Amino acid sequence: TSDNSGVFRGDGGALIQVAREGGAAPGAAGGTFGNSFSSIDINDAGQVLFSNSFMQGTANGTADDSGVFRDTGGALSEIAREGQATGNGTMGLTVDAIMNQTGHAGHGGRNDRR
């Protein structure tokens, strides 16, 4: 099916859905989340960071179909997206996302030079 993977957070009670395959992805490139969620991290404030790839319906197809996203308790935002300008090129596939206790995020990725 097109919604059988996702990211959830919980504290022993009911689980809260953060993102789900087929759900709308934030950011200018748009699209919907793909079925590959990885690098899932949560801090003490309950903020959730994750990577997603194989996104569908993005502005530039496979050139912007992966990204790093953060949920801050109901507000989902894009941190980085494949195809995003880096200063001396564009961000390639985004991987290995991490987050600290204040919500600052870091991630690895390939820089596709211009």
C-alpha positions as CSV (number, residue, x, y, z in Angstrom):
1,T,0.0,0.0,0.0
2,S,1.0,3.6,-0.2
3,D,0.9,4.5,3.5
4,N,2.4,1.6,5.3
5,S,5.5,3.4,6.7
6,G,5.9,6.5,8.8
7,V,7.4,8.2,11.8
8,F,5.6,8.3,15.2
9,R,6.4,9.6,18.7
10,G,5.0,8.6,22.0
11,D,5.6,8.6,25.7
12,G,3.8,5.4,26.7
13,G,0.3,6.7,25.8
14,A,-1.2,7.0,22.4
15,L,1.2,7.3,19.5
16,I,1.3,10.6,17.6
17,Q,1.9,10.4,13.9
18,V,4.7,12.8,12.8
19,A,4.9,11.8,9.1
20,R,3.5,9.0,6.9
21,E,4.2,7.7,3.5
22,G,1.9,9.5,1.0
23,G,1.5,12.5,3.4
24,A,2.3,16.0,2.2
25,A,5.9,17.1,2.6
26,P,6.7,20.7,3.6
27,G,8.9,23.0,1.6
28,A,9.0,24.7,-1.8
29,A,9.6,21.4,-3.7
30,G,6.4,19.9,-2.2
31,G,5.5,16.3,-3.0
32,T,4.5,13.5,-0.7
33,F,6.7,11.4,1.6
34,G,8.1,8.2,0.2
35,N,8.4,4.8,1.9
36,S,12.0,5.3,3.1
37,F,12.2,7.0,6.6
38,S,15.6,6.9,8.2
39,S,18.0,8.7,10.6
40,I,15.1,9.2,13.1
41,D,16.1,11.2,16.1
42,I,14.2,12.7,19.1
43,N,15.4,15.2,21.7
44,D,14.1,15.8,25.3
45,A,11.7,18.5,24.0
46,G,10.0,15.9,21.9
47,Q,11.2,17.4,18.5
48,V,11.6,14.6,15.9
49,L,14.1,14.7,13.1
50,F,14.1,12.3,10.2
51,S,15.2,11.7,6.6
52,N,12.9,10.6,3.8
53,S,13.6,9.5,0.3
54,F,11.8,8.2,-2.8
55,M,9.3,11.1,-2.4
56,Q,6.6,11.4,-5.1
57,G,5.3,14.4,-6.9
58,T,8.1,16.8,-6.1
59,A,8.8,19.9,-8.2
60,N,11.8,18.4,-10.0
61,G,11.3,14.6,-9.8
62,T,14.3,12.6,-8.8
63,A,16.4,15.8,-8.4
64,D,14.6,16.8,-5.2
65,D,13.0,13.5,-3.9
66,S,14.9,13.2,-0.6
67,G,15.2,15.5,2.4
68,V,15.6,16.1,6.1
69,F,12.6,17.2,8.1
70,R,11.8,18.2,11.7
71,D,8.6,18.1,13.7
72,T,8.3,20.5,16.7
73,G,5.1,19.2,18.2
74,G,2.7,19.5,15.3
75,A,4.7,21.9,13.0
76,L,6.6,19.9,10.4
77,S,9.3,21.8,8.5
78,E,12.0,21.1,5.9
79,I,15.6,21.3,7.1
80,A,17.3,20.4,3.8
81,R,16.3,19.0,0.4
82,E,18.1,17.3,-2.4
83,G,18.7,19.9,-5.1
84,Q,18.9,22.8,-2.6
85,A,21.7,25.4,-3.3
86,T,24.7,24.9,-1.0
87,G,26.8,27.9,-2.1
88,N,29.1,26.1,-4.4
89,G,26.7,23.5,-5.9
90,T,23.6,21.7,-4.9
91,M,22.7,19.3,-2.1
92,G,22.7,15.7,-3.3
93,L,21.0,12.8,-1.5
94,T,20.6,13.7,2.1
95,V,21.6,11.1,4.7
96,D,22.6,10.6,8.4
97,A,20.6,13.4,10.1
98,I,21.1,14.1,13.8
99,M,19.7,16.7,16.2
100,N,20.8,18.2,19.5
101,Q,18.7,19.1,22.5
102,T,18.0,22.6,21.3
103,G,16.7,21.3,17.9
104,H,19.7,22.3,15.8
105,A,20.1,19.7,13.0
106,G,23.0,18.4,11.1
107,H,23.1,16.0,8.2
108,G,25.5,14.5,5.6
109,G,25.0,14.7,1.9
110,R,26.8,14.8,-1.4
111,N,27.6,18.2,-2.8
112,D,26.9,18.2,-6.5
113,R,29.2,21.0,-7.8
114,R,28.1,23.3,-10.5
